[in-house]
């Protein structure tokens, strides 16, 4: 199994835990503790989203191979491209957050530094609007496509979709639960290797 199917959800969950339970509720942390926490969480995010990019590419190829017509292949490629744009946006968001942390000398300074980026035309819309959500949305559609074509079972595909919806709510408990659901679904899909089809016995000389 491609290790990215495991690394992606695990790294992203670690990032969520660091931010939601370490950084967010403890605004009185010394900067010597807060900055490493901020950095570690965002590095986990970057690793997770890079791995998710590998997952997206793999599932994209599987879905392309499962397409039964030129029109279906076009739909698969458009969906994959949309997911890739979302990944670029969310990775950019994580890198920008890291740069803000490195430039700031305290938690209070981060807001002023961040505002400089957010004042750039189109910055919020691309990096912090709905565009980053397209990464999981595109991947969800491709996994559902594989289920529709019989390459994976429906339950992990629907579990992945439910996990994606949970993450999208931005509620801490639902984000964590959604991340676990996505992790389980990706593990099952990755082990299924739907892009690798078994060869009928008759074709290999077995009777």
trRosetta pair geometry for C-beta under 8 A, 3 or more apart (Angstrom, degrees):
i j d omega theta_ij theta_ji phi_ij phi_ji
1 5 6.1 -81 165 46 108 132
1 6 7.5 83 118 -24 123 108
1 187 7.9 33 176 -155 158 58
1 190 4.5 76 -164 143 112 104
1 191 5.2 -36 -86 -86 133 56
1 193 7.1 -130 -103 -59 68 99
2 5 5.3 96 82 -12 87 101
2 54 6.8 -162 167 140 129 114
2 55 7.4 161 107 -95 133 64
2 58 5.8 -119 2 -87 170 164
2 190 5.7 -119 50 -148 83 111
3 6 5.7 -60 -166 42 56 104
3 7 5.6 50 142 -21 85 111
3 51 8.0 -82 114 -141 75 118
4 7 5.4 -56 -128 44 36 109
4 8 5.7 44 171 -32 71 105
4 51 4.3 -180 -148 -166 82 83
4 52 7.5 -180 172 -65 105 21
4 54 3.8 -125 -112 88 167 126
4 55 5.1 -156 126 -53 113 79
4 58 7.3 157 67 -7 132 136
4 190 8.0 -177 73 -112 68 136
5 8 6.7 -33 -132 22 18 112
5 55 5.7 119 -88 -106 63 109
5 58 7.9 -74 -59 65 100 152
5 186 4.5 -172 -167 156 83 99
5 187 6.2 141 138 -91 107 38
5 189 6.8 -153 -143 78 134 87
5 190 3.1 161 93 -68 176 147
6 9 7.2 -71 -162 42 30 93
6 10 6.1 17 158 -11 68 121
6 183 7.7 56 -138 -158 50 90
6 186 7.4 -179 -70 111 36 112
6 187 6.3 60 -88 -96 80 89
6 190 7.3 -111 -36 57 75 166
7 10 6.0 -72 -145 45 27 108
7 11 5.7 21 167 -16 70 115
7 47 7.0 -96 165 152 109 99
7 48 7.3 -161 139 -110 73 53
7 51 4.2 -145 97 -123 107 158
8 11 6.4 -65 -145 38 18 104
8 12 6.3 11 162 -13 60 114
8 48 5.3 92 -157 -163 49 67
8 49 7.6 85 -141 -85 90 19
8 51 3.8 -153 -72 107 76 110
8 52 4.3 116 -143 -67 129 69
8 54 7.6 -152 -59 53 118 93
8 55 5.4 -45 -25 -19 159 136
8 186 6.6 -104 66 170 119 170
9 12 5.7 -61 -143 42 32 110
9 13 6.1 33 160 -21 68 107
9 48 7.3 94 -79 -147 9 109
9 179 6.0 147 -163 -179 91 79
9 180 7.7 113 171 -107 127 23
9 182 5.3 178 -107 103 121 95
9 183 3.2 178 130 -90 155 85
9 186 5.8 173 -25 35 125 139
10 13 6.0 -56 -149 35 27 109
10 14 6.5 29 153 -19 62 106
10 48 7.6 -158 72 -104 49 100
10 183 6.7 93 -55 -123 61 129
11 14 5.6 -53 -151 34 33 113
11 15 6.6 36 151 -20 64 103
11 44 4.9 -170 -174 -173 78 75
11 45 7.4 170 142 -82 95 15
11 47 4.4 -123 -157 97 153 103
11 48 3.4 -164 96 -69 105 86
11 51 6.3 123 26 19 137 136
12 15 5.5 -51 -152 34 35 115
12 16 6.5 37 151 -20 65 103
12 44 7.3 163 -87 142 21 92
12 45 6.5 63 -118 -119 63 56
12 48 3.6 145 -55 -177 74 155
12 49 7.2 97 -85 -52 105 65
12 52 7.3 49 -50 -47 132 125
12 179 6.0 -157 106 -137 105 118
13 16 5.5 -51 -149 35 35 113
13 17 6.3 36 153 -20 67 104
13 176 6.9 80 -143 -137 94 68
13 179 4.4 144 -88 146 92 142
13 180 7.1 74 -102 -64 139 63
13 183 6.9 -18 -34 -51 132 136
14 17 5.8 -53 -146 36 31 111
14 18 6.4 32 155 -19 64 107
14 41 7.6 -159 130 -126 73 59
14 44 4.4 -121 95 -160 106 149
14 48 7.7 -179 44 -55 92 126
15 18 5.8 -57 -149 36 30 111
15 19 6.3 16 159 -9 66 110
15 41 4.9 103 -147 -175 63 70
15 42 6.9 86 -139 -88 112 22
15 44 3.8 -170 -65 96 84 109
15 45 3.9 110 -134 -60 159 77
15 48 6.1 -105 -4 4 131 141
16 19 6.1 -65 -146 43 28 102
16 20 5.5 4 169 -1 69 120
16 175 5.6 -168 -151 135 140 120
16 176 6.3 179 123 -84 139 71
16 179 6.1 -142 13 -45 155 158
17 20 6.4 -60 -123 48 21 96
17 21 5.4 -27 -170 29 62 118
17 22 7.2 59 136 -12 63 103
17 41 8.0 -152 73 -118 57 102
17 176 7.4 76 -75 -106 80 111
18 21 7.3 -55 -101 54 8 79
18 22 4.8 -35 -163 31 49 134
18 23 6.5 44 144 -14 69 102
18 37 6.1 -178 -174 -176 101 80
18 40 5.9 -147 -140 98 156 96
18 41 3.2 -159 100 -91 131 104
18 44 6.5 131 9 28 139 143
19 22 6.8 -21 -60 52 10 88
19 23 4.9 -32 -139 38 47 123
19 24 6.1 58 157 -28 64 101
19 38 8.0 68 -101 -121 80 56
19 41 4.7 133 -50 178 82 152
20 23 7.7 23 -19 49 15 84
20 24 5.5 -10 -136 19 32 135
20 25 7.9 36 162 -16 45 98
20 172 4.8 142 -166 -130 137 110
20 175 7.1 170 -63 73 155 139
20 176 7.6 -124 66 -53 158 105
21 24 7.5 9 -39 43 15 99
21 25 6.8 -13 -146 18 34 120
21 172 7.9 116 -56 -163 80 133
22 25 7.9 147 87 41 3 85
22 26 6.6 -51 174 25 41 128
22 37 5.0 -148 141 -167 128 129
22 41 7.0 -168 61 -62 127 129
23 26 6.8 -109 -154 50 15 91
23 29 7.9 -84 -126 19 49 146
23 34 7.0 94 -125 -152 81 81
23 37 5.5 170 -72 125 87 118
23 38 5.8 94 -106 -83 135 72
23 41 6.4 -79 -21 -2 130 159
26 29 4.8 57 135 -40 108 107
26 34 7.7 -159 107 -99 101 94
27 107 6.5 168 -159 142 77 161
29 33 4.8 -112 177 86 109 112
29 34 4.1 138 98 -66 117 95
29 37 7.1 -16 141 18 166 145
29 107 7.7 105 63 -49 84 139
30 33 4.9 80 65 13 84 100
30 34 6.6 -164 90 -9 36 94
31 34 5.3 -56 -126 44 35 110
31 35 5.6 35 174 -22 72 106
31 105 7.2 8 -162 159 163 48
31 106 5.3 -87 -82 -116 136 59
31 107 6.6 -149 -96 -27 87 79
32 35 6.9 -35 -126 30 17 105
32 36 7.5 11 163 -4 46 108
33 36 6.5 -66 -158 41 30 103
33 37 6.3 28 152 -19 66 114
34 37 5.7 -63 -151 38 30 113
34 38 6.1 32 155 -20 68 108
34 107 5.8 -50 142 -66 162 110
35 38 5.6 -52 -143 37 32 113
35 39 6.1 30 158 -18 65 109
35 101 5.8 142 -141 178 81 105
35 104 7.9 -167 -100 80 109 98
36 39 5.6 -56 -141 41 31 112
36 40 6.0 32 161 -21 67 107
37 40 6.0 -52 -142 36 26 108
37 41 6.3 25 159 -17 61 109
38 41 6.1 -62 -151 37 24 109
38 42 6.4 12 157 -10 62 113
38 97 7.7 -137 175 155 102 101
38 101 4.8 -178 118 -118 134 143
39 42 6.0 -65 -147 42 28 104
39 43 6.1 30 156 -21 67 107
39 98 6.5 77 -125 -132 72 87
39 101 5.9 -171 -69 119 80 150
39 102 7.8 80 -94 -65 114 82
40 43 5.7 -52 -144 35 30 111
40 44 6.4 34 154 -20 63 104
41 44 5.7 -54 -156 34 30 114
41 45 6.6 34 146 -20 63 103
42 45 5.1 -43 -148 32 41 117
42 46 6.4 44 151 -21 66 99
42 94 5.2 158 -165 -165 92 88
42 97 5.4 -159 -115 98 142 117
42 98 5.0 -175 120 -71 146 90
42 101 7.3 -173 11 2 150 147
43 46 5.6 -49 -148 34 35 112
43 47 6.4 35 152 -16 65 104
43 98 7.5 88 -62 -100 68 129
44 47 5.8 -54 -147 39 31 110
44 48 6.1 32 153 -20 64 110
45 48 5.6 -60 -147 39 28 113
45 49 6.2 18 160 -13 67 108
45 94 4.7 -162 107 -118 123 135
46 49 6.1 -59 -143 41 27 102
46 50 6.2 29 157 -19 63 107
46 91 6.6 81 -129 -140 73 82
46 94 5.0 179 -71 128 81 143
46 95 7.1 86 -100 -66 121 73
46 98 7.7 1 -45 -40 133 140
47 50 5.9 -57 -147 36 28 111
47 51 6.4 26 155 -15 63 107
48 51 5.8 -59 -151 39 29 109
48 52 6.2 31 150 -22 65 106
49 52 5.1 -46 -142 35 39 117
49 53 6.6 51 151 -27 62 94
49 87 6.1 157 179 -152 102 86
49 90 5.7 -158 -127 106 147 112
49 91 5.1 -170 116 -79 140 86
49 94 6.7 -177 17 -5 144 149
49 135 7.3 -24 -143 -176 100 164
50 53 5.5 -44 -157 24 35 117
50 54 7.2 35 145 -16 61 97
50 91 7.2 86 -65 -109 71 127
51 54 5.5 -49 -158 32 41 112
51 55 6.6 43 144 -19 67 102
52 55 5.2 -48 -149 36 40 117
52 56 6.2 46 150 -23 68 101
52 87 6.6 -167 100 -116 105 117
52 135 6.7 58 131 164 134 123
52 139 7.3 -77 -177 -61 99 157
53 56 5.6 -48 -146 34 32 113
53 57 6.5 33 154 -18 63 103
53 84 7.5 72 -136 -123 90 74
53 87 5.2 120 -89 -178 92 154
53 91 7.9 7 -51 -53 128 137
54 57 5.8 -52 -148 36 31 111
54 58 6.4 31 153 -19 64 107
55 58 5.8 -58 -149 37 30 110
55 59 6.2 21 158 -12 67 110
55 139 6.9 34 115 -134 107 135
55 186 6.5 -31 -139 -144 144 124
55 190 7.8 -67 -123 -79 99 109
56 59 6.0 -59 -142 42 27 104
56 60 5.9 37 155 -28 64 109
56 80 6.8 136 167 -147 95 81
56 83 5.1 -170 -147 130 132 132
56 84 6.6 163 132 -75 144 70
56 87 6.6 -122 6 -47 160 145
56 135 7.3 -85 -73 -165 144 79
56 138 7.0 41 -139 102 119 112
56 139 5.3 -90 -101 -88 87 104
56 142 7.5 114 -147 34 66 156
57 60 5.5 -52 -146 32 28 119
57 61 6.6 27 156 -18 62 103
57 80 7.9 84 -108 -162 42 120
58 61 6.0 -57 -156 34 30 108
58 62 6.5 28 150 -17 65 107
58 195 7.2 -124 178 -9 80 145
59 62 5.4 -52 -147 38 37 114
59 63 6.1 36 154 -19 68 105
59 139 6.3 82 66 -145 153 81
59 142 4.7 106 137 125 114 131
59 143 6.2 -40 -156 -70 142 72
59 146 7.0 -92 -158 -36 92 137
59 189 7.4 10 -97 151 113 137
60 63 5.9 -57 -147 37 26 108
60 64 6.4 29 152 -21 62 106
60 76 6.9 132 -159 164 66 97
60 77 7.8 76 -169 -107 106 47
60 80 3.8 76 -125 -118 120 135
60 83 7.6 -153 -74 58 113 135
60 142 6.2 -60 -84 -132 53 154
61 64 5.6 -51 -147 34 32 114
61 65 6.4 28 156 -16 64 106
61 195 6.1 30 108 -117 95 148
62 65 5.9 -60 -152 38 29 108
62 66 6.4 23 152 -17 65 110
62 142 7.9 102 70 166 95 108
62 146 6.0 15 124 -99 118 125
62 151 6.5 152 166 155 112 157
62 194 5.1 79 -169 86 135 96
62 195 3.7 -105 -101 -67 88 100
63 66 5.6 -58 -146 39 34 110
63 67 6.9 54 150 -44 63 90
63 76 4.6 178 124 -140 109 123
63 79 7.7 -65 120 75 158 129
63 80 7.4 180 62 -58 131 112
63 142 4.7 -101 -43 -157 153 91
63 145 4.9 52 -136 96 118 132
63 146 5.8 -91 -88 -61 81 85
63 149 7.8 145 -135 16 63 144
64 67 5.8 -36 -160 1 35 117
64 73 5.8 57 -146 -135 77 86
64 76 5.0 172 -83 118 62 148
64 77 7.0 59 -97 -62 110 80
64 80 7.9 -21 -51 -28 104 148
65 195 5.8 93 44 -138 145 85
66 145 7.1 145 84 137 132 96
66 146 6.2 143 3 -115 167 63
66 149 4.1 105 169 121 126 163
66 151 5.3 -81 -95 -39 142 138
66 194 7.3 -7 -62 144 131 114
67 72 3.7 172 -154 110 99 111
67 73 4.3 151 108 -68 164 68
67 75 7.7 159 -117 54 125 93
67 76 5.5 -108 -62 -14 128 139
67 149 7.9 -80 -74 -91 31 151
68 72 5.6 57 42 21 62 156
68 149 7.7 178 -31 -123 104 114
69 72 4.8 100 54 5 76 100
69 73 7.2 -138 97 -4 43 86
70 73 5.6 -54 -151 36 34 113
70 74 6.5 39 150 -22 66 101
71 74 5.7 -50 -152 31 33 113
71 75 6.6 34 150 -18 64 103
72 75 5.6 -53 -152 35 36 114
72 76 6.4 38 150 -21 67 103
73 76 5.5 -51 -147 35 35 113
73 77 6.3 32 155 -17 66 106
74 77 5.8 -58 -148 38 30 108
74 78 6.3 31 155 -19 66 106
75 78 5.8 -54 -146 36 30 110
75 79 6.3 28 156 -17 64 108
76 79 5.8 -59 -150 39 28 110
76 80 6.2 27 154 -17 65 109
76 142 7.0 83 -146 -116 81 92
76 145 6.7 152 -102 158 92 167
77 80 5.6 -52 -143 39 32 112
77 81 6.2 34 157 -21 64 107
78 81 5.8 -56 -148 37 28 111
78 82 6.4 32 153 -21 63 104
79 82 5.7 -52 -149 33 31 113
79 83 6.6 31 152 -16 63 105
79 138 5.3 154 172 -151 72 85
79 141 4.9 -122 -154 96 135 132
79 142 5.8 163 123 -63 128 87
79 145 7.5 148 70 -30 166 145
80 83 5.7 -55 -151 37 33 112
80 84 6.3 35 151 -22 66 105
80 138 6.5 123 -110 170 21 123
80 142 6.5 69 -77 -79 78 135
81 84 5.5 -51 -147 34 34 114
81 85 6.6 39 152 -21 65 100
81 138 8.0 -144 64 -140 33 147
82 85 5.8 -50 -152 31 32 112
82 86 6.7 34 149 -18 62 104
82 134 5.2 -112 160 180 86 121
82 137 7.4 -64 128 92 116 103
82 138 4.6 174 90 -89 90 124
83 86 5.5 -55 -154 35 35 114
83 87 6.5 37 150 -21 67 103
83 134 6.2 -153 -103 141 36 81
83 135 5.5 79 -165 -140 70 39
83 136 7.9 149 -134 -5 96 10
83 137 7.1 -158 -94 73 80 64
83 138 2.4 -141 -63 88 93 142
83 139 5.3 114 -135 -42 142 68
83 141 8.0 -148 -55 41 116 104
83 142 7.2 -44 -28 -14 154 126
84 87 5.5 -51 -149 33 35 113
84 88 6.6 40 151 -21 65 100
84 135 7.9 83 -84 -112 11 75
84 138 7.4 -84 -9 99 51 166
85 88 5.7 -50 -152 32 34 113
85 89 6.5 33 150 -19 64 106
85 131 6.7 -86 136 -168 98 101
85 134 6.0 -10 82 95 92 144
86 89 5.6 -56 -151 36 33 113
86 90 6.3 22 157 -12 69 107
86 131 6.0 -169 -110 161 63 61
86 132 5.7 97 -166 -160 78 24
86 133 6.4 -89 -143 76 127 26
86 134 3.0 -159 -67 76 123 82
86 135 3.4 -150 114 -44 113 63
86 136 7.3 -115 135 11 149 52
86 137 6.9 154 -65 36 166 94
86 138 6.1 -179 18 3 132 119
87 90 6.0 -57 -141 41 31 103
87 91 6.0 29 160 -16 66 109
87 135 4.4 110 -64 -113 65 117
88 91 6.0 -60 -145 41 25 108
88 92 6.2 29 154 -22 62 109
89 92 5.7 -57 -151 35 27 113
89 93 6.5 33 151 -23 63 104
89 126 5.5 -141 -122 163 110 73
89 127 5.5 -166 -167 -109 81 44
89 131 4.2 176 -98 120 172 111
89 132 4.5 -133 108 -76 111 67
89 134 7.4 73 31 39 134 106
89 135 7.6 -146 52 -39 94 107
90 93 5.3 -44 -150 30 37 118
90 94 6.7 37 152 -18 64 100
90 127 8.0 143 -87 -155 27 62
90 132 3.7 105 -73 -145 88 105
90 135 5.5 -61 6 -13 136 145
91 94 5.7 -52 -151 35 36 110
91 95 6.4 34 153 -17 67 105
92 95 5.8 -56 -146 38 32 109
92 96 6.2 34 156 -20 66 107
92 126 7.6 -9 78 126 148 105
92 127 5.2 -101 102 -113 112 108
93 96 5.9 -57 -148 36 27 111
93 97 6.4 29 154 -19 63 107
93 127 4.6 153 -77 -180 84 93
93 128 6.2 128 -114 -75 121 69
93 132 6.0 -13 -9 -84 144 142
94 97 5.7 -54 -149 35 31 113
94 98 6.5 34 151 -20 64 103
95 98 5.6 -52 -152 34 34 113
95 99 6.5 34 151 -19 65 104
96 99 5.6 -53 -149 35 34 112
96 100 6.4 37 152 -21 65 103
96 117 5.9 127 -166 -165 126 164
96 127 6.5 36 10 -178 150 154
97 100 5.6 -50 -148 33 32 114
97 101 6.5 34 153 -19 63 105
98 101 5.7 -56 -153 36 32 112
98 102 6.4 28 154 -17 67 107
99 102 5.8 -56 -146 38 32 109
99 103 6.2 26 157 -17 66 110
100 103 6.0 -62 -146 39 27 107
100 104 6.2 24 159 -23 65 111
100 110 5.5 77 153 -150 109 85
100 113 5.1 151 -144 108 84 119
100 114 5.1 31 -131 -76 147 82
100 117 7.3 -85 -74 -3 113 139
101 104 6.0 -57 -142 32 27 108
101 110 6.7 7 -91 -111 53 118
103 109 8.0 -134 113 130 78 118
103 113 5.3 158 96 -148 125 153
104 107 7.4 75 145 -95 142 17
104 109 4.1 160 -148 91 93 107
104 110 4.5 -28 -78 -74 162 69
104 113 5.5 -129 -71 8 92 146
105 109 5.4 58 42 11 70 158
106 109 4.9 100 55 1 75 102
106 110 7.7 -119 98 -19 48 82
107 110 5.8 -39 -164 5 40 118
108 111 6.9 -47 -176 17 42 106
109 112 5.9 -60 -161 40 51 109
109 113 6.0 44 148 -17 80 110
110 113 5.8 -62 -147 42 32 108
110 114 5.8 34 157 -22 69 111
111 114 5.7 -56 -143 38 27 112
111 115 6.4 36 154 -29 62 103
112 115 5.7 -48 -152 25 30 116
112 116 7.4 38 150 -25 58 95
113 116 6.0 -46 -167 18 38 114
113 117 7.7 29 144 -8 63 99
114 117 5.9 -58 -163 36 44 108
114 118 6.1 34 148 -15 75 112
115 118 5.5 -60 -139 44 35 109
115 119 6.1 43 159 -30 68 104
116 119 6.1 -52 -151 26 25 113
116 120 8.0 40 146 -33 53 91
117 120 6.0 -41 -172 3 42 114
117 123 5.9 -179 156 -179 72 153
118 123 5.7 -160 -131 96 32 130
118 124 5.6 49 -152 -65 85 100
118 128 7.6 -16 -114 17 99 148
119 123 7.4 29 59 29 24 140
120 123 4.0 85 73 -41 96 129
122 125 5.3 -64 -154 44 55 115
122 126 5.7 38 156 -15 87 111
123 126 6.6 -74 -153 40 22 97
123 127 5.9 -25 176 22 65 116
123 128 7.6 27 134 13 72 104
124 127 6.9 -75 -125 55 19 82
124 128 4.9 -53 -152 57 62 110
124 129 6.0 86 139 -47 69 94
125 128 7.8 9 -18 57 9 69
125 129 4.5 0 -151 -15 38 147
125 131 7.1 75 144 -16 60 119
126 129 6.7 34 -21 27 12 107
126 131 5.2 -13 -153 26 45 160
127 131 7.3 -25 -61 65 17 123
127 132 7.0 44 -171 -49 36 112
128 132 7.3 5 -109 -6 22 127
129 132 7.6 144 69 9 45 85
130 133 5.4 -55 -168 33 60 119
130 134 7.3 76 140 -39 75 89
131 134 5.8 -39 -168 3 44 118
132 135 6.3 -28 -180 -1 54 110
133 136 6.5 -56 -168 43 55 98
133 137 5.8 55 140 -23 78 115
133 168 6.2 66 -138 -113 124 104
134 137 5.1 -62 -137 46 38 116
134 138 5.6 41 164 -25 74 105
135 138 6.4 -58 -151 33 19 105
135 139 6.7 11 153 -10 57 111
136 139 5.6 -58 -145 42 34 111
136 140 6.1 43 154 -28 68 104
136 164 4.5 169 153 -132 121 109
136 167 6.6 -143 -125 74 178 141
136 168 7.6 -151 80 -58 139 99
136 182 7.7 -60 -137 -116 119 142
137 140 5.7 -52 -150 30 29 115
137 141 6.7 28 154 -18 62 103
137 164 6.9 140 -80 174 48 140
138 141 5.9 -54 -153 33 33 110
138 142 6.6 29 152 -16 65 106
139 142 5.7 -56 -149 38 35 111
139 143 6.3 33 155 -18 68 105
139 160 7.6 -107 124 166 97 130
139 164 7.9 177 75 -89 97 137
140 143 5.9 -57 -148 37 29 107
140 144 6.3 28 154 -16 65 109
140 160 5.9 -179 -117 125 76 103
140 161 5.0 100 -158 -99 118 72
140 164 5.0 -63 -71 -7 133 166
141 144 5.7 -57 -148 40 30 112
141 145 6.2 39 149 -28 64 104
142 145 5.3 -48 -149 29 33 118
142 146 6.7 37 151 -20 63 98
143 146 5.6 -47 -154 31 36 113
143 147 6.8 37 147 -18 63 101
143 152 6.9 -43 -167 55 77 150
143 156 7.5 -102 177 118 124 88
143 157 4.8 178 138 -125 95 82
143 160 5.1 -6 97 71 161 158
143 161 7.7 -157 80 -48 119 82
143 185 7.3 52 -177 156 157 121
143 189 6.2 -61 -134 -106 111 155
144 147 5.5 -51 -152 35 37 114
144 148 6.4 39 149 -21 67 103
144 157 5.0 125 -94 178 52 122
144 158 7.9 80 -103 -71 92 54
144 161 6.6 50 -65 -60 115 125
145 148 5.6 -53 -149 35 33 112
145 149 6.4 18 155 -7 65 109
146 149 5.9 -64 -146 46 30 102
146 151 4.2 -79 -170 67 86 117
146 152 4.7 43 124 12 114 106
146 157 6.9 -169 69 -90 89 125
146 189 7.4 89 87 -143 152 114
146 194 5.2 93 -166 103 126 167
147 150 7.6 46 -178 -70 31 21
147 151 7.3 -88 -68 53 24 71
147 152 5.3 -57 -80 75 68 86
147 153 6.8 -10 -123 117 97 21
147 154 4.8 100 -169 -100 130 56
147 156 7.9 -174 -81 67 118 75
147 157 3.8 -74 -40 -17 141 162
147 158 7.8 89 -105 -31 175 75
151 192 7.5 118 149 134 70 126
151 194 3.3 80 162 -169 106 128
151 195 7.6 39 -167 -59 136 42
152 156 6.1 -79 161 64 122 117
152 157 6.0 131 98 -49 118 105
152 188 7.6 107 -163 124 115 95
152 189 5.3 -7 -123 -119 151 83
152 192 5.2 114 -113 94 87 163
152 194 5.0 -74 -50 -62 85 138
153 156 5.8 85 72 12 92 93
153 157 7.2 -162 98 -2 50 95
153 188 7.4 -60 44 152 111 129
153 192 7.5 -156 1 -93 83 150
154 157 5.5 -70 -154 44 39 113
154 158 5.8 30 157 -16 78 110
155 158 5.9 -56 -141 41 30 105
155 159 6.0 34 156 -22 65 108
156 159 5.3 -52 -140 39 35 116
156 160 6.2 42 156 -25 66 100
156 184 7.4 -139 -126 122 91 78
156 185 4.3 140 -171 -143 81 73
156 188 4.1 -146 -92 82 147 134
156 189 5.4 -174 130 -50 141 86
156 192 7.9 -167 40 -16 155 137
157 160 5.8 -50 -152 31 29 112
157 161 6.7 28 149 -16 61 104
157 185 7.2 134 -71 -159 18 120
157 189 7.6 98 -71 -82 67 119
158 161 5.5 -50 -149 36 37 114
158 162 6.3 39 152 -20 67 103
159 162 5.7 -52 -146 37 32 111
159 163 6.3 35 153 -20 64 105
159 181 5.2 -147 173 -176 88 96
159 182 8.0 -179 132 -82 83 32
159 184 6.3 -66 145 88 144 107
159 185 4.3 -176 93 -77 105 112
160 163 5.7 -55 -149 37 30 112
160 164 6.4 34 152 -22 64 105
160 181 7.2 175 -96 136 28 90
160 182 5.8 72 -135 -122 67 64
160 185 3.7 -172 -64 137 84 160
160 186 7.0 102 -102 -52 114 68
160 189 7.4 14 -53 -28 139 138
161 164 5.6 -54 -150 33 31 114
161 165 6.6 31 152 -18 64 103
162 165 5.7 -53 -151 35 33 112
162 166 6.4 36 150 -20 65 105
162 178 7.4 -147 126 -122 63 81
162 181 5.8 -88 91 163 95 155
163 166 5.5 -52 -149 35 34 114
163 167 6.4 35 153 -19 66 103
163 177 7.7 -144 -123 124 75 63
163 178 4.2 127 -165 -167 61 66
163 179 6.8 145 -171 -54 112 12
163 180 7.4 -148 -122 68 120 48
163 181 3.2 -166 -79 89 109 109
163 182 3.8 -170 128 -48 148 75
163 183 7.9 -175 -146 7 160 57
163 185 6.4 -145 7 4 139 132
164 167 5.8 -52 -150 35 32 111
164 168 6.4 33 152 -22 63 108
164 178 6.7 164 -39 -172 10 118
164 182 6.6 98 -57 -86 65 114
165 168 5.6 -57 -150 35 32 115
165 169 7.1 44 151 -34 62 94
165 178 7.1 -151 69 -118 49 127
166 169 6.0 -44 -161 11 35 114
166 174 4.2 -146 -166 174 85 89
166 175 6.7 179 138 -82 85 25
166 177 5.5 -100 179 87 153 92
166 178 2.7 -173 87 -71 112 112
166 181 6.6 98 26 29 142 137
167 174 7.3 -154 -65 129 24 84
167 175 5.3 70 -125 -129 58 66
167 178 4.0 -151 -43 114 72 145
167 179 6.4 97 -85 -58 109 70
167 182 7.1 10 -34 -30 132 137
168 178 7.8 -172 8 -148 60 168
169 174 4.6 -1 60 96 133 150
169 175 7.3 -136 64 -56 84 72
169 178 7.7 163 23 -35 100 144
170 174 8.0 23 54 72 21 112
170 175 6.7 22 -138 -62 22 117
171 174 4.2 59 72 23 104 111
171 175 6.5 -173 81 -18 46 86
172 175 5.7 -56 -146 31 26 112
172 176 6.6 20 159 -13 63 105
173 176 6.0 -58 -152 38 30 107
173 177 6.2 23 154 -12 66 111
174 177 5.6 -53 -137 45 34 109
174 178 5.7 39 158 -23 66 109
175 178 5.7 -55 -142 39 24 112
175 179 6.3 29 155 -23 61 105
176 179 5.7 -53 -149 32 29 113
176 180 6.6 29 153 -17 63 103
177 180 5.8 -53 -152 35 33 111
177 181 6.4 34 150 -19 65 106
178 181 5.5 -53 -147 37 34 113
178 182 6.2 35 154 -19 67 104
179 182 5.7 -52 -146 37 31 111
179 183 6.3 36 152 -23 63 106
180 183 5.5 -53 -149 34 31 115
180 184 6.5 30 155 -17 65 102
181 184 6.0 -53 -149 35 31 108
181 185 6.3 28 154 -17 64 109
182 185 5.7 -58 -146 40 30 112
182 186 6.1 28 158 -18 67 108
183 186 6.0 -57 -144 37 27 107
183 187 6.4 30 156 -22 62 106
184 187 5.8 -55 -151 32 30 113
184 188 6.6 25 155 -15 64 106
185 188 5.9 -59 -152 37 31 108
185 189 6.2 24 155 -14 67 110
186 189 5.6 -55 -140 42 33 109
186 190 5.8 35 159 -22 67 109
187 190 5.9 -57 -145 38 24 111
187 191 6.4 21 158 -15 62 109
188 191 6.0 -58 -148 38 28 107
188 192 6.4 31 153 -26 63 107
189 192 5.6 -54 -150 31 31 115
189 194 7.1 -43 -165 -9 77 113
190 193 7.2 23 172 -63 39 63
193 196 4.4 -8 143 28 114 113
199 203 5.4 -110 172 76 98 123
199 204 5.6 85 118 -37 126 117
200 203 4.9 87 69 1 85 106
200 204 7.7 172 90 1 48 86
201 204 6.3 -78 -155 46 37 94
201 206 4.0 -81 -171 77 95 111
201 207 7.4 159 139 -77 114 20
202 206 7.2 -92 -70 63 26 67
202 207 7.5 60 -106 -95 66 61
